[in-house]
């Protein structure tokens, strides 16, 4: 199975000037564990995860003051929609993360998470 068949197309997209609270509220509303952060000034596409927000709050930072730009990962490993889910899982294990932004050229198509991969594996290995 390929990434495009397993990924979530519900993608929360933010800008680098959104606050951590805004990011958390949007992620909670859409029931996702990450948000894609696009920098209109050309830094590219980054990602902020629930863990990034938790780490910031755990160190006492103010979620109404802190901006996503200070807490996102810009060195993102992107998945191709044509990767297999095994390739995506391998990239996650190597990088130590739970979400991959799925890109086609420069277009964000979706996000694939560990949860998506487990869902697919369970559906294909456990009879209904």
VODO-326660 format. One line per field, with one value per residue: x, y, z of N, C-alpha, C in turn; residue in one letter. Coordinates in steps of 0.02 Angstrom, whole numbers, plus 32768, in hexadecimal, padded with zeros to 4 digits. Atoms other than C-alpha are relative to their C-alpha. Layout:
N
nu <- [X / ...] .
nv <- [Y / ...] .
nw <- [Z / ...] .
cau <- [X / ...] .
cav <- [Y / ...] .
caw <- [Z / ...] .
cu <- [X / ...] .
cv <- [Y / ...] .
cw <- [Z / ...] .
residuo <- [A / ...] .
END
This chain:
128
nu <- [802A / 7FD9 / 800F / 803B / 803B / 8005 / 7FF7 / 8039 / 8002 / 8012 / 7FC0 / 8004 / 7FC8 / 7FF6 / 7FC7 / 7FCE / 8013 / 8035 / 7FE9 / 8006 / 8046 / 8026 / 7FED / 801E / 8048 / 8010 / 7FF0 / 8033 / 803F / 7FFE / 7FEB / 7FC1 / 7FC6 / 7FCD / 8016 / 7FCE / 7FF3 / 7FE4 / 7FE3 / 8009 / 7FC2 / 7FD2 / 7FDB / 8019 / 8036 / 7FEA / 8034 / 8002 / 8024 / 8018 / 7FC6 / 7FDF / 8028 / 7FF9 / 7FBD / 7FFF / 8028 / 7FDD / 7FC9 / 801C / 800B / 8046 / 801B / 801F / 7FCA / 7FD2 / 8014 / 7FEF / 7FBF / 7FCB / 8008 / 800D / 7FC8 / 7FF9 / 7FDB / 8034 / 7FFA / 8040 / 8010 / 801E / 803F / 7FF6 / 7FDB / 8028 / 8006 / 7FC4 / 7FCC / 8012 / 7FF2 / 7FB7 / 7FE9 / 8014 / 7FD5 / 7FBD / 8000 / 801B / 803C / 803E / 8027 / 7FDD / 8026 / 8000 / 7FFA / 7FF9 / 7FDE / 8003 / 8045 / 800E / 8039 / 801B / 7FD1 / 8006 / 7FEA / 7FFB / 8045 / 8018 / 7FDE / 801B / 8045 / 7FFB / 7FE5 / 8034 / 8035 / 7FEA / 7FE7 / 8032 / 803F / 803A] .
nv <- [7FC5 / 7FC2 / 7FCB / 7FDA / 8027 / 8005 / 7FBF / 7FD6 / 7FC4 / 7FC9 / 7FE1 / 7FBE / 7FD7 / 7FC3 / 7FD6 / 7FFE / 7FCF / 8018 / 8011 / 8047 / 800E / 8006 / 8040 / 8036 / 7FFE / 801B / 8047 / 8021 / 7FFD / 802F / 8041 / 8015 / 7FF7 / 7FD5 / 7FCD / 7FEA / 7FB8 / 7FE6 / 7FBD / 7FDB / 7FDD / 802D / 8031 / 8042 / 8020 / 8020 / 8023 / 7FFA / 8039 / 7FFA / 8005 / 7FBE / 7FD3 / 8019 / 7FEE / 7FB8 / 7FF3 / 8020 / 7FD6 / 7FC2 / 7FCC / 7FE8 / 8014 / 7FC7 / 7FD4 / 8026 / 800A / 8042 / 7FFC / 8010 / 8044 / 8031 / 8022 / 7FED / 8036 / 8034 / 8035 / 8002 / 803F / 7FFD / 8026 / 8042 / 802B / 8033 / 7FEF / 801A / 7FCC / 7FCA / 8018 / 8002 / 7FBB / 7FEA / 8021 / 7FE3 / 7FBA / 7FF9 / 7FD6 / 8024 / 7FE2 / 7FEB / 7FD7 / 801F / 7FCB / 800E / 7FC2 / 7FD3 / 8001 / 802B / 802B / 801D / 8013 / 8045 / 8007 / 8045 / 8018 / 8014 / 803E / 8037 / 800D / 8026 / 8042 / 8026 / 8010 / 8031 / 803E / 801D / 8008 / 7FDC] .
nw <- [8000 / 8005 / 7FD0 / 8012 / 7FEE / 7FB7 / 7FE0 / 7FF1 / 8028 / 7FD3 / 7FEF / 7FE1 / 8017 / 7FD9 / 8012 / 7FCA / 7FCD / 7FD4 / 7FBC / 7FEF / 7FED / 803F / 801F / 7FD7 / 8009 / 8043 / 8001 / 7FD7 / 8025 / 8039 / 7FE5 / 801E / 7FD4 / 801E / 802F / 8030 / 7FFB / 803E / 7FF9 / 803F / 8012 / 8022 / 7FD9 / 8013 / 7FDA / 7FC3 / 7FDD / 7FB7 / 7FE7 / 7FBC / 7FD5 / 8000 / 7FD6 / 7FBC / 7FE8 / 7FF2 / 7FC3 / 7FC8 / 7FE9 / 7FE4 / 8032 / 8005 / 8040 / 8021 / 8017 / 802A / 8046 / 801B / 8022 / 7FD0 / 7FE6 / 8035 / 8020 / 8047 / 8021 / 8004 / 8031 / 8024 / 8021 / 8042 / 8001 / 801E / 7FD3 / 7FDF / 7FB9 / 7FE0 / 8007 / 7FD1 / 7FBC / 7FF8 / 7FF8 / 7FBE / 7FCF / 8006 / 7FEA / 7FBC / 7FFF / 800A / 8037 / 803D / 802F / 8043 / 8033 / 8047 / 8013 / 7FC6 / 7FE7 / 7FC7 / 800F / 7FC3 / 7FCC / 7FEB / 7FBB / 7FE7 / 7FFA / 8043 / 8013 / 7FD7 / 8019 / 803E / 7FF1 / 7FDD / 8030 / 8031 / 7FE2 / 7FD3 / 8024 / 7FE4] .
cau <- [8000 / 803D / 8041 / 7FBA / 7F42 / 7F64 / 7F86 / 7F0D / 7ED7 / 7E9A / 7F2E / 7F30 / 7F99 / 7FDE / 8053 / 80F1 / 809D / 8010 / 801B / 8032 / 7F82 / 7F3B / 7F9B / 7F5E / 7EAA / 7EAA / 7EFE / 7E81 / 7DEB / 7E23 / 7E5D / 7F0C / 7FB7 / 8014 / 8002 / 805F / 80B0 / 80CE / 8140 / 8107 / 81B5 / 8205 / 8244 / 81DC / 8167 / 8181 / 811D / 80E7 / 80AC / 804F / 80F7 / 8144 / 80B5 / 80C0 / 817C / 8163 / 80DB / 8140 / 81CD / 8155 / 8143 / 80A3 / 8038 / 7FE8 / 8090 / 80FB / 80F2 / 80F6 / 8191 / 81F8 / 81BE / 81AD / 821D / 825A / 82CC / 8235 / 8241 / 81BA / 8163 / 8137 / 8085 / 80CE / 8138 / 80FD / 80BF / 8155 / 81C8 / 8168 / 8173 / 822D / 8248 / 81E8 / 8250 / 82F5 / 82C3 / 826D / 81CB / 8114 / 80D9 / 8112 / 80D5 / 80A5 / 80DE / 80C8 / 8143 / 8121 / 806A / 8038 / 7FC6 / 7FB2 / 8007 / 802A / 803A / 8066 / 7FAC / 7F86 / 8007 / 7FC8 / 7F14 / 7F46 / 7FAC / 7F1F / 7E9E / 7F09 / 7F42 / 7EAB / 7E11 / 7D6F] .
cav <- [8000 / 80AF / 8147 / 81A2 / 8115 / 811D / 81D5 / 824F / 82DA / 8340 / 83B5 / 8445 / 84CF / 8561 / 85F2 / 860F / 869E / 8637 / 8620 / 8577 / 8585 / 85A3 / 850D / 849F / 84D8 / 84B3 / 840B / 83DE / 8415 / 83AB / 831B / 8314 / 830A / 8380 / 841B / 8451 / 84FB / 8557 / 85EE / 866B / 86BA / 861F / 85B5 / 8527 / 84AE / 847B / 8418 / 8434 / 83A1 / 8388 / 8358 / 8400 / 845C / 83EE / 840B / 84C8 / 84C8 / 8452 / 84D1 / 855B / 85B9 / 861E / 85CF / 8678 / 86CA / 8641 / 8634 / 8593 / 85CF / 85B7 / 8504 / 84B0 / 8437 / 847F / 83EA / 8380 / 82D8 / 82DB / 8241 / 8227 / 81F0 / 815C / 811C / 8079 / 8082 / 8018 / 80A1 / 8123 / 80BA / 80A1 / 815D / 817C / 80FE / 8143 / 81F7 / 81D6 / 822C / 81FE / 826A / 8284 / 8310 / 82C8 / 8337 / 832F / 83AC / 8441 / 8416 / 83D2 / 833D / 82FC / 82B9 / 8204 / 81D6 / 813C / 812D / 8127 / 809E / 8036 / 8049 / 8008 / 7F79 / 7F44 / 7F4B / 7EE1 / 7E60 / 7E44 / 7DF8 / 7E58] .
caw <- [8000 / 7FD8 / 8048 / 7FE6 / 8011 / 80CC / 80EE / 813B / 80C8 / 815D / 816C / 81E6 / 819A / 81FC / 81E3 / 8249 / 82A9 / 82F2 / 83AE / 83FD / 8445 / 8396 / 8355 / 83E5 / 83CF / 8314 / 832C / 83B4 / 834C / 82B9 / 8329 / 82E0 / 8333 / 82C0 / 8256 / 81BB / 81C9 / 8126 / 8125 / 80A2 / 80A5 / 805C / 80EC / 80A7 / 80FC / 81B0 / 822E / 82E2 / 8348 / 83EA / 8436 / 8402 / 8457 / 84F2 / 8500 / 84F5 / 857A / 85E8 / 85EF / 8626 / 8582 / 8567 / 84DE / 84BA / 8499 / 844C / 838E / 832C / 82CE / 836C / 8388 / 82E0 / 8287 / 81E2 / 81BD / 818F / 813B / 80B6 / 8074 / 7FBF / 7F9C / 7F3E / 7FCE / 801A / 80CC / 80FA / 80B6 / 811B / 81B9 / 819E / 8189 / 822A / 828A / 8246 / 826C / 8312 / 82E6 / 82D2 / 8240 / 818D / 811E / 8074 / 7FE5 / 7F2A / 7EE4 / 7F59 / 7F7A / 8024 / 8002 / 80B2 / 814C / 8175 / 822C / 828F / 82B2 / 81F7 / 81DC / 826E / 822F / 8184 / 81C8 / 823D / 81B1 / 813F / 81BD / 822F / 81DC / 81F6] .
cu <- [802C / 7FE7 / 7FC0 / 7FBF / 7FF4 / 8001 / 7FBD / 8004 / 7FE6 / 8042 / 7FF2 / 803D / 8000 / 8037 / 8030 / 7FEF / 7FC5 / 801D / 7FFA / 7FB9 / 7FD6 / 800E / 7FDE / 7FB4 / 7FEC / 800D / 7FCB / 7FBC / 7FFE / 8018 / 803D / 8039 / 8037 / 7FDF / 803A / 8006 / 8023 / 8018 / 7FFA / 803F / 8035 / 8027 / 7FE8 / 7FC7 / 801F / 7FC5 / 8006 / 7FD3 / 7FE8 / 803B / 8026 / 7FDB / 8007 / 8044 / 8004 / 7FDA / 8023 / 803B / 7FE7 / 7FF4 / 7FB5 / 7FE4 / 7FDE / 8033 / 802D / 7FE2 / 8018 / 8046 / 803A / 8001 / 7FF5 / 8041 / 8001 / 8024 / 7FD2 / 8014 / 7FBB / 7FF7 / 7FE4 / 7FBF / 8008 / 802C / 7FD1 / 7FF9 / 803B / 8039 / 7FF2 / 800F / 804A / 801C / 7FEF / 802D / 8046 / 8002 / 7FE6 / 7FC4 / 7FC3 / 7FD5 / 802F / 7FD1 / 8007 / 7FFE / 8001 / 801A / 8001 / 7FBB / 7FF8 / 7FC1 / 7FDF / 8037 / 7FF3 / 801F / 8008 / 7FBB / 7FE4 / 801F / 7FE6 / 7FBA / 8002 / 8018 / 7FCC / 7FC9 / 8015 / 8016 / 7FCD / 7FBE / 7FC6 / 7FD1] .
cv <- [803E / 8034 / 8025 / 7FDC / 7FFE / 8044 / 8021 / 803E / 803B / 801C / 8045 / 8026 / 8042 / 802A / 8003 / 8031 / 7FEB / 7FF0 / 7FB5 / 7FEE / 7FF8 / 7FBD / 7FC7 / 7FFE / 7FE3 / 7FB5 / 7FD9 / 7FFD / 7FCD / 7FBA / 7FE3 / 8010 / 802C / 8034 / 8013 / 804B / 8016 / 8047 / 8024 / 8025 / 7FD1 / 7FCE / 7FB9 / 7FE8 / 7FDE / 7FDC / 800F / 7FC7 / 800D / 7FFC / 8042 / 8030 / 7FEB / 8013 / 804A / 8011 / 7FE4 / 8029 / 8045 / 8038 / 8010 / 7FEF / 8039 / 8031 / 7FDC / 7FF4 / 7FBD / 8001 / 7FEC / 7FB7 / 7FCB / 7FE0 / 8014 / 7FC9 / 7FC3 / 7FCC / 7FFA / 7FBB / 800F / 7FD9 / 7FBA / 7FD2 / 7FC9 / 8015 / 7FE4 / 8033 / 803A / 7FEC / 7FFF / 8046 / 801B / 7FE3 / 801F / 8047 / 800A / 802D / 7FD8 / 801B / 8010 / 802A / 7FDF / 8038 / 7FE2 / 8040 / 802D / 8000 / 7FCF / 7FD9 / 7FE5 / 7FF5 / 7FB6 / 7FFA / 7FB6 / 7FE2 / 7FE8 / 7FBD / 7FC5 / 7FEE / 7FD5 / 7FB9 / 7FD4 / 7FEB / 7FCA / 7FBE / 7FDD / 7FF9 / 8022 / 7FD1] .
cw <- [8000 / 8032 / 7FEF / 8011 / 804B / 8023 / 8010 / 7FD3 / 8028 / 8019 / 801D / 7FE9 / 8025 / 7FE1 / 803B / 8038 / 802A / 8045 / 800B / 8014 / 7FC1 / 7FDE / 8025 / 7FF6 / 7FBC / 7FFC / 8027 / 7FDB / 7FC8 / 8013 / 7FDC / 802F / 7FE5 / 7FD3 / 7FD3 / 8006 / 7FC0 / 800C / 7FBE / 7FE8 / 7FE5 / 8028 / 7FF1 / 802C / 803D / 8020 / 804B / 8018 / 8047 / 8031 / 8004 / 802E / 8049 / 801E / 8011 / 8040 / 803E / 801A / 8017 / 7FCE / 7FFB / 7FBB / 7FDA / 7FE4 / 7FCE / 7FBB / 7FE7 / 7FE0 / 802D / 8016 / 7FCB / 7FE9 / 7FB7 / 7FD9 / 7FFB / 7FCC / 7FE0 / 7FE1 / 7FBC / 8003 / 7FE4 / 802A / 8018 / 804A / 8028 / 7FFC / 8030 / 8047 / 800D / 800A / 8045 / 8036 / 7FFE / 801C / 8047 / 8005 / 7FEC / 7FC7 / 7FC6 / 7FD6 / 7FBB / 7FCC / 7FBA / 7FE1 / 803F / 8020 / 803A / 7FF0 / 803F / 8033 / 800E / 8045 / 8011 / 8006 / 7FBD / 7FEB / 8028 / 7FE8 / 7FC2 / 800D / 8023 / 7FCF / 7FCF / 801E / 802E / 7FD9 / 8024 / 8024] .
residuo <- [X / X / X / X / X / X / X / X / X / X / X / X / X / X / X / X / X / X / X / X / X / X / X / X / X / X / X / X / X / X / X / X / X / X / X / X / X / X / X / X / X / X / X / X / X / X / X / X / X / X / X / X / X / X / X / X / X / X / X / X / X / X / X / X / X / X / X / X / X / X / X / X / X / X / X / X / X / X / X / X / X / X / X / X / X / X / X / X / X / X / X / X / X / X / X / X / X / X / X / X / X / X / X / X / X / X / X / X / X / X / X / X / X / X / X / X / X / X / X / X / X / X / X / X / X / X / X / X] .
END
